[in-house]
Amino acid sequence: MMRKYFGTDGVRGRVGEFPMTPDFAMRLGWAAGQVLGAQGVSEVLIGKDTRASGYMLESALEAGFSAAGVNVALVGPLPTPAIAYLATTFRANAGLVISASHNPFYDNGIKLFAQSGHKLTDAQEQEIERWLQHALDEGMTCVSSEKLGKARRIEDAAGRYIEYCKSHFPSRQSLNGLKIVVDSANGAGYKVGPAVYRELGAEVISLHDAPNGVNINHECGATDLTSLRAAVIEQGADLGIALDGDADRLMMVDHTGAIVDGDELLFLLAREAQAAGYTGGVVGTQMSNLGLEQALAERGIAFKRAKVGDRYVMEQLTATGWRLGGEGSGHLLSLDHAATGDAIIASIRVLAALLAQGTTLHLAKQGMRKLPQTLVNVRYQAQEGVDPLGTPGVKAAMQAVEARLGTAGRVLLRKSGTEPLIRVMVEAEDADQANGCAQEIAGALG
């Protein structure tokens, strides 16, 4: 069954436009309350990032859950992975985050977690959508006054999460003597992120830690490393750490200002895990750089590709029993340390690995050579019964390019899920070759 409202990362959209309206949020809270309440959930933990719209949506969701007879516990602005963790430690037996992650401030989203910290199953989301459609078409009901859900605010949630993050850093190690620039993206990690590194002993220069409701992700954080790179060089720092708006994605910068992306960080985590005795493999996505696959193969580490999206990476991890996965965008899953992508925990695991090896981020990343990658978007006219990827001209161009590249390159064609676009991605030994091959295939599509 196709889901109508839930995407790969919950419900998301522009605030003030359907579905990101207070009315929809209230009905979604009510629908989730009907489904989760029937499954034994009595309280839902609600967190958010720093968008101004979070207050509006929080109040609407609270009303919906209350009408369904489900209690809510409010923790305020905290990273998405913090909500996934805290849902397991408080009396709440489900979690909800109000965030659009790396999107601009005018977007927002709503995603739900089970008590385990994992996202809800497809079956649960489909059942919530069934109740939601009922609420949209026929209205909501309300439990009797004595059964209404109650709300409470949790004051020490941030402190608990900071201690949880620190527990994943080896007690015998310290960040003393390390100078780190931290860019919190004016987002949910603006307090807890810098606090974790300081309490572990690092000297921290904190950037973009003054959210005002509309500056989240604006020219900062994991989606724009310009100011972080400049600050690392200017401050003579050992490295830089960038979070995104809800602190579930991590990008880093070495002391030269060079970017270390999610593929490279996943390689470092895999190498650390292997040294500690991990014998499983790594899950990436269709967009993971071929250089990651090659570097892992050289170390005898198995590698699988999932569809783009951390949800699909998690599905592959569950199917294989492996514990490590991620995306080049910096969404990293290390299931021995967190149930969902957690930028802060991933970063301290990288720092611990650097200290254990007595090396720098700049030197450590040399173990993986990224191949140049070209991405071309080709707009097409949708025609009934015609697959733009299946025409003889496109197939011939694909075959010619793949034969030319051999095992030293890779081609991926995929349709955009939101626009009439074909995304052509080519990796090759050099940038000119990658660009030429991509343009060749794009020409066949055009």
Secondary structure as the mmCIF struct_conf table of DSSP 4:
data_model
#
loop_
_struct_conf.conf_type_id
_struct_conf.id
_struct_conf.beg_label_comp_id
_struct_conf.beg_label_asym_id
_struct_conf.beg_label_seq_id
_struct_conf.end_label_comp_id
_struct_conf.end_label_asym_id
_struct_conf.end_label_seq_id
BEND BEND1 LYS A 4 TYR A 5
STRN STRN1 GLY A 7 GLY A 7
TURN_TY1_P TURN_TY1_P1 THR A 8 ASP A 9
STRN STRN2 GLY A 10 GLY A 10
STRN STRN3 VAL A 11 ARG A 14
TURN_TY1_P TURN_TY1_P2 VAL A 15 GLY A 16
BEND BEND2 GLU A 17 GLU A 17
TURN_TY1_P TURN_TY1_P3 PHE A 18 PRO A 19
BEND BEND3 MET A 20 THR A 21
HELX_RH_AL_P HELX_RH_AL_P1 PRO A 22 ALA A 38
TURN_TY1_P TURN_TY1_P4 GLN A 39 GLY A 40
STRN STRN4 GLU A 43 LYS A 48
BEND BEND4 THR A 50 THR A 50
TURN_TY1_P TURN_TY1_P5 ALA A 52 ALA A 52
HELX_RH_AL_P HELX_RH_AL_P2 SER A 53 ALA A 67
TURN_TY1_P TURN_TY1_P6 ALA A 68 GLY A 69
STRN STRN5 ASN A 71 PRO A 77
HELX_RH_AL_P HELX_RH_AL_P3 THR A 80 THR A 89
BEND BEND5 PHE A 90 ARG A 91
BEND BEND6 ASN A 93 ASN A 93
STRN STRN6 ALA A 94 ILE A 98
TURN_TY1_P TURN_TY1_P7 SER A 101 HIS A 102
BEND BEND7 ASN A 103 ASN A 103
TURN_TY1_P TURN_TY1_P8 PHE A 105 TYR A 106
STRN STRN7 ASP A 107 ALA A 114
TURN_TY1_P TURN_TY1_P9 GLN A 115 SER A 116
BEND BEND8 GLY A 117 HIS A 118
STRN STRN8 LYS A 119 LYS A 119
HELX_LH_PP_P HELX_LH_PP_P1 LEU A 120 THR A 121
HELX_RH_AL_P HELX_RH_AL_P4 ASP A 122 GLU A 138
HELX_RH_3T_P HELX_RH_3T_P1 SER A 145 LYS A 147
STRN STRN9 ALA A 151 ARG A 153
BEND BEND9 GLU A 155 ASP A 156
HELX_RH_AL_P HELX_RH_AL_P5 ALA A 157 LYS A 166
TURN_TY1_P TURN_TY1_P10 SER A 167 HIS A 168
BEND BEND10 PHE A 169 PHE A 169
TURN_TY1_P TURN_TY1_P11 SER A 171 ARG A 172
TURN_TY1_P TURN_TY1_P12 ASN A 176 GLY A 177
STRN STRN10 LYS A 179 ASP A 183
TURN_TY1_P TURN_TY1_P13 ALA A 185 ASN A 186
BEND BEND11 GLY A 187 GLY A 187
TURN_TY1_P TURN_TY1_P14 ALA A 188 LYS A 191
HELX_RH_AL_P HELX_RH_AL_P6 VAL A 192 GLU A 199
TURN_TY1_P TURN_TY1_P15 LEU A 200 GLY A 201
STRN STRN11 GLU A 203 LEU A 207
BEND BEND12 HIS A 208 HIS A 208
BEND BEND13 GLY A 213 VAL A 214
TURN_TY1_P TURN_TY1_P16 ILE A 216 GLU A 219
HELX_RH_3T_P HELX_RH_3T_P2 GLY A 221 THR A 223
HELX_RH_AL_P HELX_RH_AL_P7 THR A 226 GLN A 235
TURN_TY1_P TURN_TY1_P17 GLY A 236 GLY A 236
BEND BEND14 ASP A 238 ASP A 238
STRN STRN12 LEU A 239 LEU A 243
TURN_TY1_P TURN_TY1_P18 GLY A 245 ASP A 246
BEND BEND15 ALA A 247 ALA A 247
STRN STRN13 LEU A 250 ASP A 254
TURN_TY1_P TURN_TY1_P19 HIS A 255 THR A 256
BEND BEND16 GLY A 257 GLY A 257
STRN STRN14 ILE A 259 VAL A 260
HELX_RH_AL_P HELX_RH_AL_P8 GLY A 262 ALA A 275
TURN_TY1_P TURN_TY1_P20 ALA A 276 GLY A 277
STRN STRN15 VAL A 282 THR A 285
TURN_TY1_P TURN_TY1_P21 GLN A 286 MET A 287
BEND BEND17 SER A 288 SER A 288
HELX_RH_AL_P HELX_RH_AL_P9 LEU A 290 GLU A 298
TURN_TY1_P TURN_TY1_P22 ARG A 299 GLY A 300
STRN STRN16 PHE A 303 ALA A 306
BEND BEND18 VAL A 308 GLY A 309
HELX_RH_AL_P HELX_RH_AL_P10 ASP A 310 THR A 320
TURN_TY1_P TURN_TY1_P23 GLY A 321 GLY A 321
STRN STRN17 LEU A 324 GLY A 326
TURN_TY1_P TURN_TY1_P24 GLY A 328 SER A 329
BEND BEND19 GLY A 330 GLY A 330
STRN STRN18 LEU A 332 SER A 334
TURN_TY1_P TURN_TY1_P25 LEU A 335 HIS A 337
BEND BEND20 ALA A 339 THR A 340
HELX_RH_AL_P HELX_RH_AL_P11 ALA A 343 GLN A 357
TURN_TY1_P TURN_TY1_P26 GLY A 358 GLY A 358
HELX_RH_AL_P HELX_RH_AL_P12 LEU A 361 ALA A 364
HELX_RH_3T_P HELX_RH_3T_P3 LYS A 365 GLY A 367
BEND BEND21 MET A 368 MET A 368
HELX_LH_PP_P HELX_LH_PP_P2 LYS A 370 PRO A 372
STRN STRN19 GLN A 373 ARG A 379
TURN_TY1_P TURN_TY1_P27 GLU A 384 GLY A 385
TURN_TY1_P TURN_TY1_P28 PRO A 388 LEU A 389
BEND BEND22 GLY A 390 THR A 391
HELX_RH_AL_P HELX_RH_AL_P13 PRO A 392 LEU A 405
HELX_RH_3T_P HELX_RH_3T_P4 GLY A 406 ALA A 408
STRN STRN20 ARG A 410 LYS A 415
BEND BEND23 GLY A 417 PRO A 420
STRN STRN21 LEU A 421 GLU A 427
BEND BEND24 GLU A 429 ASP A 430
HELX_RH_AL_P HELX_RH_AL_P14 ALA A 431 LEU A 445
#
